[in-house]
């Protein structure tokens, strides 16, 4: 298992997703100070927020908690050469696909 703490993983995941603390805070409807506190190991997210963070970062709660060493649920894409607009469009597309999948499961 990795020696990264949950706070370190949260910061790394945010950076890998090219998001600011403000971006994450908006997605969770919380303050950026709270996201900062999570990343500084000053506060721990509630279970609901932990699940939401996993969804935002396209990973598992086990990975965030350090229970698995690999981010096995993630599809890693090199987005370093994409514009902010292109990255936003990709995120929206993935979110739309996830919602469609969720709606399909519910209606089954």
C-alpha positions as CSV (number, residue, x, y, z in Angstrom):
1,X,0.0,0.0,0.0
2,X,1.1,3.5,-0.6
3,X,2.3,5.7,2.2
4,X,0.4,8.8,0.9
5,X,-2.1,10.1,3.4
6,X,-5.7,10.8,2.4
7,X,-4.9,14.6,2.4
8,X,-2.0,14.0,0.0
9,X,-4.1,11.9,-2.3
10,X,-6.8,14.5,-2.4
11,X,-4.4,17.2,-3.3
12,X,-2.7,15.0,-6.0
13,X,-6.1,14.0,-7.5
14,X,-7.2,17.6,-7.7
15,X,-4.0,18.6,-9.4
16,X,-4.2,15.6,-11.8
17,X,-7.7,16.7,-12.7
18,X,-6.4,20.3,-13.3
19,X,-8.9,21.6,-10.8
20,X,-8.4,24.4,-8.2
21,X,-9.6,24.1,-4.6
22,X,-12.3,26.6,-5.7
23,X,-13.4,24.3,-8.5
24,X,-13.8,21.4,-6.1
25,X,-15.5,23.6,-3.5
26,X,-18.1,24.8,-6.1
27,X,-18.8,21.2,-7.1
28,X,-19.4,20.2,-3.5
29,X,-21.2,23.5,-2.6
30,X,-18.7,24.1,0.2
31,X,-16.0,26.7,0.9
32,X,-12.5,26.5,-0.6
33,X,-11.2,26.8,2.9
34,X,-12.8,23.4,3.7
35,X,-11.1,21.8,0.7
36,X,-7.9,23.3,1.9
37,X,-8.4,21.9,5.3
38,X,-9.0,18.4,3.8
39,X,-5.7,18.7,1.8
40,X,-3.8,19.9,4.9
41,X,-5.1,17.1,7.0
42,X,-6.9,19.5,9.3
43,X,-10.4,18.1,8.7
44,X,-11.7,14.8,7.3
45,X,-14.5,14.7,4.7
46,X,-17.8,13.2,5.8
47,X,-18.8,9.9,4.1
48,X,-21.1,11.8,1.7
49,X,-18.4,14.2,0.8
50,X,-15.8,11.4,0.4
51,X,-18.1,9.7,-2.1
52,X,-18.7,13.0,-3.9
53,X,-14.9,13.6,-4.1
54,X,-14.4,10.1,-5.5
55,X,-17.0,10.9,-8.2
56,X,-15.4,14.3,-9.0
57,X,-12.0,12.7,-9.3
58,X,-13.2,9.6,-11.1
59,X,-11.7,7.3,-8.6
60,X,-12.8,5.0,-5.7
61,X,-13.2,5.9,-2.0
62,X,-10.8,3.1,-1.3
63,X,-8.1,4.8,-3.3
64,X,-8.6,8.2,-1.5
65,X,-8.5,6.4,1.9
66,X,-5.3,4.6,1.0
67,X,-6.8,1.2,1.1
68,X,-5.6,0.5,-2.5
69,X,-2.3,1.5,-3.9
70,X,-3.5,2.0,-7.5
71,X,-6.2,4.3,-8.8
72,X,-7.8,1.3,-10.5
73,X,-11.1,3.0,-11.4
74,X,-9.4,5.8,-13.3
75,X,-8.9,6.0,-17.0
76,X,-5.7,8.1,-17.2
77,X,-5.7,10.6,-20.1
78,X,-2.9,13.1,-20.8
79,X,-4.8,16.3,-20.9
80,X,-1.8,18.5,-20.5
81,X,-2.0,19.9,-24.0
82,X,-5.7,20.6,-23.9
83,X,-7.2,24.0,-23.3
84,X,-9.4,24.7,-20.2
85,X,-12.4,24.7,-22.5
86,X,-11.6,21.3,-23.9
87,X,-11.0,19.9,-20.4
88,X,-14.4,21.3,-19.3
89,X,-16.1,19.7,-22.3
90,X,-14.5,16.3,-21.6
91,X,-15.6,16.5,-17.9
92,X,-19.1,17.4,-19.0
93,X,-19.2,14.5,-21.4
94,X,-18.0,12.0,-18.8
95,X,-20.5,13.4,-16.3
96,X,-23.3,13.1,-18.9
97,X,-22.3,9.5,-19.6
98,X,-22.2,8.7,-15.9
99,X,-25.7,10.2,-15.4
100,X,-27.1,8.2,-18.3
101,X,-25.6,5.0,-16.8
102,X,-27.0,5.9,-13.4
103,X,-30.4,6.6,-14.8
104,X,-30.3,3.2,-16.7
105,X,-29.5,1.4,-13.5
106,X,-32.4,3.1,-11.6
107,X,-34.9,2.4,-14.3
108,X,-34.0,-1.3,-14.5
